[in-house]
Amino acid sequence: MKVQPVFDFSSQANVGRMPEWIRQAFGSEDYAQTSRTLSENALTTVCEEARCPNRGECWSRGTATFMLLGDTCTRACGFCAVKTGRPDRVELDEPERVAKAADSMGLDYIVLTSVNRDDQDDGGASIFAETLIALRAKNAELKLELLTPDFNGCQPKAIELISSAMQKVSGENFLVWGHNVETVPRLYRRVRKGSSYARSLDLLAQVSDSPLNEAKSALMLGLGEKQEEVITVLKDLRHAGVKRVALGQYLRPSRYHLAVEEYITPEQFSEYEQLAKNLGFSWVKAGPLVRSSYHAED
C-alpha cells in the first residue's frame, strides 16, 4: 500500500526540481492497523493534519503523534498545513480516548501535540495534563513526550497545570517537553504570525528548569534563513537549557503556503548536526525529512 503524496511538489517555488534525496516512505499492514485504531477512537494526528512526509514510515512502525484539541488552529502560520479558523468546543473525553488508543496500539513511547487554542483561558493545557494522567493510569511505564504551543498570554497558568500533572505521573521516567521555535527571529513575522521568538525561548527556559523533563525544540530550514542565523538560534536554545533539537527541510504543503527558498543538502544537515552536538545538545536529529517527533523514541 503506497502512501499518497502529501505535499504540492509542483509548486515549491523557483528553486528547481525536487532533489533526489527527498523521498516518501511506503505503507504496510501495520500502517493500516494504525489508521484503523486512530479512526475507531476518533483521534486527530499531526501526521495527517500537517501532511507529514514520514507518515508512511511512522505508521508502519505503529507510532503516531496525537494532536489534541481538535483539527483547527487559532493561528495562521505561513508554513503549516493545519487548517485555521474558529475551533470546535474542547472534547473533555479526549484524554481517555487517547489513552485507549495508545493501549490498543501497544505503544511504549507517545508524543502529544496540539493546535494553538488561543480561545481557551489555559491555552488547552488542562487537556494536556489530563491526557498525561490518563495515559499513565493505563501504563505506568509509558514514556511521554509533549510538543506544546507557546500558550500565549496564559503561559504561567498552562505551565503550572502541566507541571502539576507531571509531578503526579513522573515515576521513574522523565518527560520530554518540546516547543518548536521553527525558524530564525528575522523570519517570524512572515513564518509564524501571532508568535514570538522571545516568548518561545521563555517557555523553553522555564521547562528546562524542572528536573522532571528535558526541553526540546526544532527548526525548519529552507525558508530563507542564513547559516549564521541558524547557529545563533542553536546557541539561544542551549542558553535556554534545551537539550534536544531537530532540524529538517521545509516542504510547501500547497501553493497557498510559503514557497521553498532553498533545498538544504544532506551534507549541510550533517554539518548542522555536528555543530549542534559541539554546542552540547545531547540528542540531535538533522536531515531533509526530519520532523520534531521523527524517531523521538530513540
Backbone as CSV, one residue per row, in Angstrom:
resi,resn,N_x,N_y,N_z,CA_x,CA_y,CA_z,C_x,C_y,C_z
1,MET,0.839,-1.190,0.000,0.000,0.000,0.000,0.876,1.242,0.000
2,LYS,0.737,2.064,-0.985,1.543,3.276,-1.102,0.835,4.442,-0.447
3,VAL,1.582,5.211,0.333,1.035,6.411,0.951,0.921,7.499,-0.096
4,GLN,-0.230,8.154,-0.150,-0.441,9.189,-1.146,0.433,10.406,-0.842
5,PRO,0.917,11.105,-1.884,1.724,12.308,-1.663,0.974,13.312,-0.805
6,VAL,1.683,13.972,0.093,1.043,14.926,0.984,1.504,16.352,0.752
7,PHE,2.412,16.556,-0.183,2.896,17.903,-0.466,2.669,18.258,-1.930
8,ASP,2.483,19.531,-2.178,2.339,20.019,-3.545,3.732,20.228,-4.119
9,PHE,4.349,19.128,-4.544,5.725,19.185,-5.021,5.860,19.981,-6.316
10,SER,4.750,20.268,-6.980,4.813,21.013,-8.236,4.895,22.517,-8.014
11,SER,4.745,22.956,-6.786,4.707,24.402,-6.536,5.689,24.808,-5.445
12,GLN,6.892,24.288,-5.521,7.897,24.561,-4.497,8.704,25.829,-4.790
13,ALA,8.170,26.719,-5.578,8.836,27.978,-5.942,9.911,27.713,-6.984
14,ASN,10.690,28.714,-7.293,11.634,28.611,-8.398,13.005,28.155,-7.929
15,VAL,13.069,27.069,-7.174,14.345,26.579,-6.668,14.749,25.286,-7.375
16,GLY,14.129,25.012,-8.514,14.492,23.818,-9.263,13.646,22.628,-8.888
17,ARG,13.957,21.487,-9.491,13.197,20.269,-9.249,13.437,19.748,-7.834
18,MET,12.467,18.956,-7.352,12.615,18.320,-6.053,13.875,17.455,-6.060
19,PRO,14.802,17.663,-5.136,16.044,16.889,-5.138,15.796,15.412,-4.859
20,GLU,16.706,14.590,-5.329,16.532,13.147,-5.249,16.565,12.620,-3.818
21,TRP,17.133,13.386,-2.881,17.233,12.879,-1.514,15.932,13.034,-0.724
22,ILE,14.917,13.650,-1.319,13.629,13.761,-0.640,12.700,12.690,-1.198
23,ARG,12.422,11.699,-0.386,11.583,10.567,-0.777,10.618,10.251,0.350
24,GLN,9.414,9.815,-0.017,8.432,9.406,0.967,8.445,7.894,1.135
25,ALA,8.103,7.448,2.351,8.094,6.018,2.643,6.788,5.384,2.177
26,PHE,6.799,4.051,2.109,5.626,3.296,1.728,4.926,2.757,2.979
27,GLY,3.681,2.342,2.791,2.894,1.808,3.887,3.024,0.304,4.008
28,SER,2.220,-0.282,4.940,2.248,-1.711,5.192,0.965,-2.077,5.914
29,GLU,0.839,-3.342,6.303,-0.326,-3.756,7.072,-0.357,-3.059,8.431
30,ASP,0.823,-2.848,9.023,0.873,-2.125,10.290,0.375,-0.694,10.116
31,TYR,0.670,-0.109,8.963,0.155,1.234,8.643,-1.368,1.223,8.690
32,ALA,-1.969,0.219,8.062,-3.431,0.118,8.013,-4.011,-0.062,9.412
33,GLN,-3.349,-0.856,10.249,-3.827,-1.075,11.608,-3.761,0.209,12.428
34,THR,-2.681,0.958,12.286,-2.565,2.248,12.972,-3.695,3.177,12.551
35,SER,-3.945,3.221,11.250,-5.011,4.069,10.716,-6.368,3.683,11.283
36,ARG,-6.638,2.365,11.362,-7.921,1.897,11.896,-8.084,2.270,13.366
37,THR,-7.039,2.086,14.149,-7.112,2.389,15.582,-7.403,3.861,15.816
38,LEU,-6.740,4.721,15.075,-6.965,6.163,15.214,-8.379,6.535,14.818
39,SER,-8.855,5.923,13.743,-10.210,6.213,13.258,-11.270,5.726,14.243
40,GLU,-11.080,4.530,14.786,-12.051,3.957,15.719,-12.192,4.800,16.977
41,ASN,-11.113,5.475,17.370,-11.148,6.304,18.568,-11.365,7.787,18.263
42,ALA,-11.678,8.079,16.996,-11.987,9.455,16.566,-10.900,10.432,16.981
43,LEU,-9.634,10.050,16.703,-8.498,10.866,17.110,-7.865,11.589,15.928
44,THR,-7.265,12.726,16.224,-6.572,13.522,15.223,-5.073,13.346,15.409
45,THR,-4.339,13.290,14.307,-2.877,13.218,14.399,-2.257,14.364,13.613
46,VAL,-1.103,14.812,14.089,-0.370,15.829,13.345,0.178,15.224,12.057
47,CYS,0.336,13.907,12.055,0.828,13.198,10.869,-0.056,13.504,9.657
48,GLU,-1.372,13.495,9.884,-2.320,13.769,8.804,-2.533,15.262,8.599
49,GLU,-2.829,15.965,9.686,-3.233,17.366,9.569,-2.108,18.251,9.055
50,ALA,-0.863,17.944,9.435,0.288,18.735,8.982,0.943,18.123,7.747
51,ARG,0.340,17.050,7.217,0.841,16.390,6.000,2.309,15.983,6.135
52,CYS,2.607,15.302,7.215,3.997,14.920,7.482,4.487,13.920,6.437
53,PRO,5.654,14.131,5.861,6.184,13.226,4.835,6.612,11.870,5.391
54,ASN,6.677,11.749,6.717,7.104,10.483,7.322,5.944,9.627,7.809
55,ARG,4.734,10.010,7.460,3.575,9.271,7.961,3.648,7.791,7.597
56,GLY,4.028,7.487,6.358,4.099,6.094,5.933,5.049,5.287,6.785
57,GLU,6.234,5.834,7.025,7.234,5.125,7.826,6.785,4.966,9.271
58,CYS,6.323,6.060,9.878,5.970,6.018,11.295,4.749,5.140,11.560
59,TRP,3.704,5.296,10.758,2.520,4.465,10.962,2.828,2.996,10.707
60,SER,3.756,2.726,9.811,4.146,1.339,9.555,4.932,0.758,10.727
61,ARG,5.497,1.645,11.560,6.171,1.190,12.776,5.220,1.181,13.964
62,GLY,3.939,1.508,13.713,2.947,1.505,14.781,3.008,2.714,15.679
63,THR,3.613,3.809,15.205,3.697,5.023,16.006,2.945,6.163,15.320
64,ALA,2.518,7.118,16.124,1.823,8.294,15.600,1.937,9.404,16.629
65,THR,1.819,10.646,16.176,1.833,11.792,17.077,0.402,12.300,17.220
66,PHE,-0.162,12.131,18.395,-1.554,12.510,18.640,-1.672,14.024,18.752
67,MET,-2.648,14.591,18.043,-2.874,16.033,18.079,-4.138,16.318,18.874
68,LEU,-3.966,16.903,20.038,-5.073,17.191,20.936,-5.817,18.454,20.528
69,LEU,-7.025,18.590,21.072,-7.785,19.847,20.998,-8.315,20.170,19.613
70,GLY,-8.559,19.133,18.807,-9.197,19.342,17.522,-8.240,19.507,16.366
71,ASP,-8.808,19.828,15.201,-8.006,19.936,13.979,-7.973,21.348,13.415
72,THR,-8.434,22.330,14.208,-8.499,23.716,13.733,-7.701,24.624,14.657
73,CYS,-6.750,25.351,14.089,-5.841,26.199,14.850,-6.319,27.648,14.854
74,THR,-6.064,28.348,15.941,-6.465,29.754,16.026,-5.434,30.694,15.397
75,ARG,-4.320,30.145,14.932,-3.314,30.959,14.253,-3.187,30.536,12.794
76,ALA,-2.468,31.349,12.019,-2.329,31.085,10.588,-0.868,31.198,10.175
77,CYS,-0.051,30.260,10.629,1.366,30.276,10.268,1.532,29.990,8.781
78,GLY,2.491,30.682,8.173,2.652,30.596,6.721,3.151,29.267,6.204
79,PHE,3.663,28.412,7.084,4.254,27.141,6.666,3.333,25.948,6.913
80,CYS,2.302,26.132,7.726,1.595,24.993,8.323,0.342,24.598,7.555
81,ALA,0.161,23.282,7.368,-0.982,22.761,6.629,-2.225,22.601,7.497
82,VAL,-2.086,22.697,8.815,-3.245,22.566,9.697,-4.199,23.729,9.425
83,LYS,-5.494,23.427,9.320,-6.442,24.478,8.950,-6.620,25.500,10.066
84,THR,-6.957,26.709,9.668,-7.125,27.835,10.579,-8.582,28.251,10.618
85,GLY,-9.035,28.661,11.791,-10.410,29.129,11.890,-10.887,29.138,13.324
86,ARG,-12.197,29.066,13.478,-12.800,29.017,14.809,-12.925,27.555,15.212
87,PRO,-12.188,27.125,16.239,-12.198,25.709,16.607,-13.532,25.267,17.204
88,ASP,-13.776,23.952,17.159,-14.928,23.371,17.838,-14.689,23.390,19.340
89,ARG,-15.715,23.057,20.083,-15.559,23.001,21.543,-14.526,21.938,21.920
90,VAL,-13.935,22.097,23.084,-12.972,21.124,23.589,-13.725,19.861,24.007
91,GLU,-13.245,18.713,23.543,-13.881,17.429,23.868,-13.247,16.881,25.146
92,LEU,-14.003,16.865,26.224,-13.465,16.519,27.529,-13.118,15.044,27.664
93,ASP,-13.658,14.197,26.781,-13.333,12.766,26.852,-12.114,12.405,26.006
94,GLU,-11.490,13.399,25.384,-10.344,13.126,24.521,-9.187,12.442,25.252
95,PRO,-8.836,12.850,26.476,-7.736,12.164,27.166,-7.950,10.655,27.285
96,GLU,-9.171,10.227,27.605,-9.449,8.799,27.745,-9.378,8.092,26.395
97,ARG,-9.811,8.764,25.339,-9.748,8.149,24.006,-8.301,7.963,23.565
98,VAL,-7.454,8.947,23.859,-6.038,8.833,23.522,-5.409,7.676,24.294
99,ALA,-5.723,7.593,25.580,-5.157,6.523,26.409,-5.607,5.152,25.899
100,LYS,-6.853,5.039,25.505,-7.372,3.775,24.976,-6.655,3.387,23.686
101,ALA,-6.451,4.363,22.805,-5.775,4.089,21.532,-4.326,3.691,21.751
102,ALA,-3.639,4.404,22.640,-2.238,4.091,22.917,-2.094,2.686,23.474
103,ASP,-3.036,2.301,24.340,-3.019,0.956,24.916,-3.285,-0.094,23.848
104,SER,-4.243,0.192,22.972,-4.583,-0.732,21.887,-3.420,-0.921,20.921
105,MET,-2.664,0.145,20.685,-1.531,0.088,19.764,-0.277,-0.500,20.410
106,GLY,-0.326,-0.704,21.711,0.823,-1.265,22.413,2.022,-0.333,22.445
107,LEU,1.781,0.965,22.500,2.868,1.932,22.460,3.646,1.943,23.774
108,ASP,4.952,2.110,23.685,5.749,2.318,24.894,6.353,3.724,24.910
109,TYR,6.116,4.494,23.837,6.555,5.891,23.760,5.496,6.641,22.976
110,ILE,5.054,7.765,23.498,3.983,8.505,22.830,4.314,9.993,22.800
111,VAL,3.990,10.629,21.679,4.172,12.073,21.525,2.800,12.729,21.434
112,LEU,2.580,13.755,22.256,1.339,14.515,22.257,1.617,15.932,21.801
113,THR,0.833,16.414,20.840,0.937,17.811,20.437,-0.477,18.371,20.336
114,SER,-0.613,19.590,19.856,-1.946,20.180,19.710,-1.885,21.361,18.761
115,VAL,-3.057,21.785,18.348,-3.183,23.070,17.659,-3.037,24.173,18.700
116,ASN,-2.857,25.405,18.258,-2.940,26.552,19.164,-4.408,26.775,19.510
117,ARG,-4.696,26.937,20.784,-6.064,27.228,21.216,-6.054,28.519,22.027
118,ASP,-5.811,29.624,21.317,-5.789,30.931,21.965,-7.178,31.344,22.448
119,ASP,-8.213,30.570,22.082,-9.575,30.849,22.541,-9.828,30.316,23.949
120,GLN,-8.913,29.486,24.482,-9.077,28.897,25.808,-8.265,29.670,26.844
121,ASP,-8.832,29.824,28.045,-8.128,30.640,29.053,-6.883,29.955,29.601
122,ASP,-6.703,28.665,29.308,-5.466,27.983,29.686,-4.711,27.486,28.462
123,GLY,-5.119,27.949,27.283,-4.468,27.535,26.041,-4.645,26.063,25.712
124,GLY,-5.539,25.383,26.450,-5.730,23.946,26.248,-4.832,23.095,27.128
125,ALA,-4.099,23.715,28.049,-3.140,22.976,28.876,-3.805,21.916,29.740
126,SER,-5.053,22.160,30.180,-5.731,21.179,31.037,-5.929,19.852,30.319
127,ILE,-6.138,19.893,28.999,-6.295,18.652,28.241,-4.963,17.910,28.155
128,PHE,-3.872,18.635,27.969,-2.550,18.012,28.024,-2.365,17.310,29.371
129,ALA,-2.668,18.030,30.454,-2.467,17.495,31.800,-3.307,16.243,32.033
130,GLU,-4.567,16.291,31.656,-5.462,15.148,31.873,-5.070,13.961,30.999
131,THR,-4.528,14.245,29.813,-4.089,13.151,28.941,-2.867,12.456,29.522
132,LEU,-1.940,13.224,30.088,-0.780,12.619,30.751,-1.230,11.657,31.849
133,ILE,-2.176,12.112,32.656,-2.655,11.292,33.773,-3.372,10.045,33.265
134,ALA,-4.198,10.200,32.213,-4.936,9.056,31.666,-3.996,8.031,31.056
135,LEU,-2.962,8.497,30.381,-2.005,7.580,29.752,-1.238,6.773,30.795
136,ARG,-0.758,7.441,31.829,0.000,6.740,32.854,-0.902,5.834,33.702
137,ALA,-2.192,6.156,33.794,-3.113,5.274,34.514,-3.249,3.940,33.782
138,LYS,-3.165,3.992,32.446,-3.222,2.779,31.627,-1.900,2.026,31.651
139,ASN,-0.793,2.779,31.641,0.525,2.171,31.553,1.530,3.039,32.308
140,ALA,1.880,2.601,33.503,2.757,3.393,34.371,4.166,3.528,33.807
141,GLU,4.531,2.645,32.872,5.881,2.670,32.310,5.962,3.430,30.984
142,LEU,4.831,3.911,30.513,4.804,4.601,29.222,5.699,5.834,29.251
143,LYS,6.538,5.978,28.238,7.398,7.157,28.128,6.653,8.228,27.347
144,LEU,6.747,9.465,27.824,5.905,10.545,27.311,6.720,11.702,26.758
145,GLU,6.200,12.266,25.663,6.795,13.474,25.102,5.683,14.438,24.721
146,LEU,5.841,15.690,25.109,4.899,16.743,24.746,5.536,17.655,23.713
147,LEU,4.701,18.135,22.797,5.102,19.187,21.866,4.007,20.235,21.941
148,THR,4.204,21.221,22.796,3.125,22.159,23.110,3.246,23.472,22.344
149,PRO,2.136,24.218,22.280,2.200,25.598,21.775,2.921,26.479,22.791
150,ASP,3.009,27.778,22.497,3.649,28.702,23.448,2.677,29.185,24.509
151,PHE,1.368,28.895,24.346,0.302,29.243,25.278,0.093,30.745,25.434
152,ASN,0.727,31.518,24.601,0.471,32.955,24.506,0.387,33.620,25.883
153,GLY,-0.687,34.375,26.131,-0.787,35.151,27.363,-1.075,34.344,28.609
154,CYS,-1.422,33.059,28.456,-1.734,32.239,29.632,-0.604,31.260,29.941
155,GLN,0.608,31.611,29.533,1.745,30.709,29.689,1.973,30.276,31.139
156,PRO,1.978,31.191,32.134,2.214,30.745,33.518,1.187,29.725,33.996
157,LYS,-0.090,29.962,33.697,-1.152,29.036,34.123,-0.985,27.691,33.430
158,ALA,-0.660,27.716,32.131,-0.503,26.484,31.360,0.661,25.651,31.895
159,ILE,1.789,26.295,32.155,2.959,25.579,32.663,2.656,24.968,34.026
160,GLU,1.929,25.706,34.865,1.585,25.192,36.191,0.694,23.953,36.083
161,LEU,-0.302,23.983,35.198,-1.216,22.846,35.030,-0.472,21.592,34.579
162,ILE,0.366,21.758,33.566,1.083,20.603,33.021,2.144,20.114,34.006
163,SER,2.840,21.022,34.645,3.870,20.638,35.608,3.270,19.873,36.782
164,SER,2.083,20.286,37.216,1.402,19.592,38.307,1.066,18.157,37.914
165,ALA,0.599,17.987,36.680,0.291,16.640,36.189,1.567,15.808,36.093
166,MET,2.649,16.430,35.658,3.927,15.721,35.541,4.393,15.195,36.895
167,GLN,4.208,15.986,37.939,4.619,15.567,39.270,3.834,14.345,39.733
168,LYS,2.569,14.263,39.294,1.726,13.133,39.686,2.113,11.846,38.960
169,VAL,2.628,11.971,37.747,2.832,10.770,36.919,4.294,10.477,36.623
170,SER,5.214,11.295,37.121,6.605,11.186,36.679,7.205,9.817,36.951
171,GLY,7.049,9.277,38.173,7.599,7.964,38.474,9.092,7.911,38.194
172,GLU,9.516,6.832,37.539,10.931,6.649,37.227,11.310,7.285,35.889
173,ASN,10.327,7.648,35.093,10.589,8.125,33.729,10.460,9.633,33.636
174,PHE,11.479,10.295,33.112,11.354,11.730,32.870,10.517,11.949,31.611
175,LEU,10.114,13.159,31.422,9.252,13.509,30.302,9.973,14.515,29.411
176,VAL,9.847,14.361,28.108,10.411,15.329,27.162,9.329,16.376,26.873
177,TRP,9.671,17.627,27.083,8.721,18.722,26.822,9.298,19.563,25.688
178,GLY,8.674,19.488,24.535,9.141,20.206,23.372,8.273,21.398,23.013
179,HIS,8.902,22.378,22.435,8.205,23.514,21.818,9.096,24.001,20.688
180,ASN,8.559,24.097,19.493,9.375,24.409,18.320,9.475,25.910,18.058
181,VAL,10.712,26.397,17.951,10.888,27.794,17.541,10.697,27.937,16.031
182,GLU,10.843,26.857,15.287,10.538,26.725,13.856,11.513,27.442,12.910
183,THR,11.828,28.700,13.183,12.674,29.451,12.247,13.466,30.521,12.992
184,VAL,14.206,31.310,12.259,15.045,32.349,12.877,14.205,33.599,13.144
185,PRO,14.590,34.415,14.125,13.769,35.581,14.512,13.410,36.508,13.350
186,ARG,14.338,36.732,12.425,14.091,37.654,11.310,12.884,37.243,10.476
187,LEU,12.573,35.968,10.424,11.500,35.479,9.564,10.176,35.267,10.292
188,TYR,10.138,35.587,11.570,8.933,35.290,12.358,7.675,35.962,11.822
189,ARG,7.777,37.234,11.452,6.583,37.950,11.003,5.944,37.263,9.800
190,ARG,6.770,36.662,8.945,6.265,36.005,7.745,5.904,34.535,7.983
191,VAL,6.671,33.869,8.840,6.523,32.423,9.009,5.596,32.055,10.161
192,ARG,5.715,32.767,11.281,4.972,32.400,12.489,4.129,33.572,12.983
193,LYS,3.113,33.925,12.226,2.249,35.047,12.598,1.581,34.762,13.950
194,GLY,1.596,35.762,14.815,0.983,35.612,16.126,1.885,34.994,17.164
195,SER,3.096,34.611,16.767,4.042,34.009,17.701,5.183,34.974,17.996
196,SER,5.955,34.644,19.015,7.057,35.498,19.452,8.257,34.621,19.765
197,TYR,9.392,34.935,19.152,10.625,34.189,19.417,10.996,34.275,20.899
198,ALA,10.877,35.464,21.486,11.217,35.643,22.895,10.292,34.821,23.785
199,ARG,8.995,34.798,23.447,8.039,34.022,24.244,8.339,32.533,24.164
200,SER,8.729,32.072,22.982,9.077,30.661,22.814,10.304,30.294,23.635
201,LEU,11.335,31.146,23.588,12.539,30.886,24.381,12.233,30.902,25.877
202,ASP,11.334,31.805,26.278,10.973,31.887,27.693,10.291,30.608,28.153
203,LEU,9.387,30.071,27.338,8.732,28.803,27.677,9.761,27.691,27.829
204,LEU,10.675,27.599,26.871,11.685,26.543,26.904,12.599,26.679,28.123
205,ALA,12.924,27.915,28.481,13.773,28.138,29.651,13.068,27.689,30.924
206,GLN,11.769,27.974,31.026,11.012,27.549,32.203,10.900,26.027,32.261
207,VAL,10.662,25.426,31.109,10.544,23.974,31.034,11.847,23.300,31.454
208,SER,12.960,23.842,31.001,14.264,23.214,31.265,14.680,23.319,32.722
209,ASP,14.018,24.189,33.492,14.351,24.345,34.903,13.899,23.159,35.749
210,SER,12.935,22.395,35.233,12.377,21.286,36.006,13.228,20.030,35.869
211,PRO,13.494,19.340,36.970,14.251,18.084,36.895,13.417,16.930,36.352
212,LEU,12.112,17.175,36.146,11.217,16.108,35.695,11.222,15.936,34.182
213,ASN,11.864,16.845,33.448,11.794,16.745,31.994,13.046,17.286,31.323
214,GLU,13.151,17.004,30.041,14.175,17.601,29.185,13.479,18.450,28.136
215,ALA,14.027,19.632,27.870,13.446,20.543,26.887,13.944,20.202,25.484
216,LYS,13.059,20.368,24.520,13.352,20.009,23.132,12.768,21.074,22.200
217,SER,13.421,21.301,21.056,12.900,22.245,20.078,13.286,21.793,18.670
218,ALA,12.785,22.509,17.673,13.047,22.125,16.286,13.039,23.338,15.375
219,LEU,13.760,23.197,14.267,13.871,24.243,13.242,13.563,23.663,11.875
220,MET,12.846,24.424,11.045,12.677,24.113,9.634,13.663,24.958,8.850
221,LEU,14.352,24.361,7.913,15.312,25.100,7.100,14.835,25.172,5.652
222,GLY,15.339,26.186,4.950,14.953,26.362,3.554,13.949,27.465,3.341
223,LEU,13.756,28.305,4.361,12.793,29.406,4.273,13.463,30.752,4.023
224,GLY,14.771,30.714,3.802,15.493,31.953,3.539,16.418,32.363,4.663
225,GLU,16.564,31.501,5.659,17.460,31.799,6.778,18.924,31.712,6.336
226,LYS,19.789,32.392,7.037,21.227,32.328,6.782,21.878,31.407,7.813
227,GLN,23.007,30.818,7.442,23.665,29.862,8.329,23.997,30.475,9.680
228,GLU,24.491,31.709,9.665,24.852,32.333,10.933,23.624,32.551,11.817
229,GLU,22.452,32.746,11.195,21.223,32.903,11.969,20.834,31.574,12.624
230,VAL,20.995,30.473,11.901,20.701,29.161,12.460,21.606,28.878,13.653
231,ILE,22.871,29.201,13.506,23.837,28.981,14.591,23.456,29.807,15.821
232,THR,23.026,31.042,15.600,22.607,31.893,16.711,21.408,31.298,17.438
233,VAL,20.437,30.777,16.674,19.261,30.155,17.298,19.671,28.931,18.118
234,LEU,20.562,28.116,17.574,21.026,26.943,18.321,21.697,27.356,19.623
235,LYS,22.477,28.417,19.584,23.123,28.919,20.804,22.078,29.446,21.788
236,ASP,21.054,30.138,21.266,19.981,30.640,22.127,19.247,29.482,22.813
237,LEU,19.009,28.406,22.064,18.320,27.250,22.627,19.147,26.599,23.734
238,ARG,20.438,26.471,23.506,21.282,25.888,24.546,21.316,26.799,25.778
239,HIS,21.367,28.110,25.551,21.371,29.058,26.669,20.082,28.927,27.475
240,ALA,18.980,28.574,26.799,17.685,28.393,27.472,17.583,27.033,28.153
241,GLY,18.605,26.198,27.998,18.605,24.894,28.654,18.075,23.756,27.820
242,VAL,17.820,24.007,26.544,17.297,22.950,25.660,18.387,21.907,25.416
243,LYS,18.014,20.623,25.546,18.971,19.536,25.379,18.775,18.752,24.085
244,ARG,17.577,18.862,23.509,17.268,18.074,22.313,16.841,19.002,21.182
245,VAL,17.308,18.707,19.967,16.956,19.567,18.844,16.830,18.749,17.566
246,ALA,15.859,19.133,16.737,15.647,18.504,15.432,15.696,19.576,14.355
247,LEU,16.350,19.271,13.237,16.420,20.195,12.102,16.001,19.460,10.841
248,GLY,15.036,20.037,10.112,14.541,19.401,8.899,14.300,20.400,7.790
249,GLN,13.995,19.886,6.607,13.729,20.707,5.426,12.266,21.135,5.394
250,TYR,12.015,22.423,5.217,10.644,22.879,4.974,10.187,22.417,3.604
251,LEU,8.973,21.849,3.538,8.343,21.466,2.278,6.991,22.147,2.190
252,ARG,6.701,22.708,1.058,5.495,23.506,0.898,4.251,22.611,0.808
253,PRO,3.296,22.733,1.739,2.111,21.875,1.698,1.198,22.144,0.507
254,SER,1.124,23.411,0.064,0.265,23.762,-1.069,0.731,25.097,-1.637
255,ARG,0.145,25.494,-2.750,0.526,26.763,-3.371,0.097,27.963,-2.539
256,TYR,-0.717,27.720,-1.516,-1.175,28.804,-0.659,-0.232,29.048,0.521
257,HIS,0.784,28.215,0.639,1.734,28.351,1.731,3.038,28.969,1.235
258,LEU,3.911,29.287,2.169,5.193,29.895,1.824,5.982,29.014,0.869
259,ALA,6.667,29.649,-0.052,7.482,28.914,-1.020,8.780,28.446,-0.377
260,VAL,9.329,27.364,-0.919,10.656,26.900,-0.509,11.695,27.809,-1.152
261,GLU,12.585,28.358,-0.336,13.631,29.228,-0.848,14.897,28.455,-1.209
262,GLU,15.097,27.320,-0.543,16.335,26.560,-0.755,16.148,25.128,-0.262
263,TYR,16.742,24.181,-0.989,16.809,22.807,-0.504,18.166,22.592,0.145
264,ILE,18.130,22.281,1.419,19.363,22.058,2.170,19.866,20.644,1.873
265,THR,21.121,20.506,1.527,21.660,19.200,1.150,21.886,18.332,2.395
266,PRO,21.904,17.015,2.220,22.221,16.127,3.350,23.557,16.473,3.994
267,GLU,24.516,16.899,3.176,25.825,17.272,3.711,25.712,18.485,4.640
268,GLN,24.894,19.454,4.230,24.699,20.629,5.074,24.017,20.252,6.392
269,PHE,23.046,19.329,6.298,22.383,18.874,7.524,23.380,18.178,8.444
270,SER,24.285,17.407,7.874,25.305,16.728,8.683,26.190,17.745,9.404
271,GLU,26.494,18.842,8.712,27.298,19.901,9.334,26.555,20.527,10.509
272,TYR,25.250,20.792,10.305,24.453,21.360,11.390,24.355,20.381,12.559
273,GLU,24.232,19.090,12.265,24.143,18.090,13.319,25.405,18.085,14.176
274,GLN,26.557,18.117,13.520,27.815,18.125,14.260,27.972,19.405,15.066
275,LEU,27.573,20.529,14.467,27.660,21.808,15.162,26.792,21.786,16.419
276,ALA,25.561,21.226,16.294,24.661,21.159,17.450,25.258,20.287,18.552
277,LYS,25.853,19.174,18.165,26.489,18.309,19.160,27.654,19.032,19.847
278,ASN,28.398,19.798,19.066,29.521,20.554,19.637,29.042,21.618,20.630
279,LEU,27.817,22.113,20.412,27.256,23.113,21.316,26.728,22.487,22.611
280,GLY,26.636,21.150,22.635,26.235,20.480,23.867,24.866,19.850,23.873
281,PHE,24.164,19.832,22.734,22.879,19.134,22.685,23.132,17.637,22.870
282,SER,22.316,16.987,23.697,22.508,15.560,23.973,21.798,14.666,22.967
283,TRP,20.808,15.214,22.256,20.026,14.453,21.264,19.842,15.358,20.052
284,VAL,20.310,14.918,18.897,20.217,15.735,17.677,19.747,14.858,16.521
285,LYS,18.723,15.327,15.812,18.309,14.715,14.558,18.339,15.807,13.497
286,ALA,19.019,15.562,12.385,19.108,16.565,11.321,19.086,15.857,9.979
287,GLY,18.188,16.277,9.102,18.089,15.675,7.781,16.899,16.226,7.039
288,PRO,16.835,16.032,5.735,15.770,16.626,4.925,14.355,16.291,5.391
289,LEU,14.117,15.046,5.815,12.765,14.649,6.200,12.572,14.569,7.708
290,VAL,13.527,15.053,8.468,13.392,15.053,9.922,12.309,16.052,10.344
291,ARG,11.449,15.610,11.260,10.467,16.472,11.894,10.645,16.332,13.401
292,SER,10.010,17.194,14.177,10.305,17.255,15.608,10.032,15.944,16.336
293,SER,9.054,15.164,15.879,8.750,13.914,16.580,9.280,12.694,15.827
294,TYR,10.085,12.905,14.791,10.616,11.806,13.980,11.612,11.000,14.812
295,HIS,11.358,9.701,14.964,12.196,8.818,15.774,12.436,9.400,17.169
296,ALA,11.405,10.029,17.717,11.540,10.668,19.026,11.892,9.664,20.108
297,GLU,11.493,8.407,19.901,11.727,7.385,20.915,13.192,6.935,20.989
298,ASP,14.011,7.330,20.022,15.415,6.900,20.023,16.163,7.410,21.251
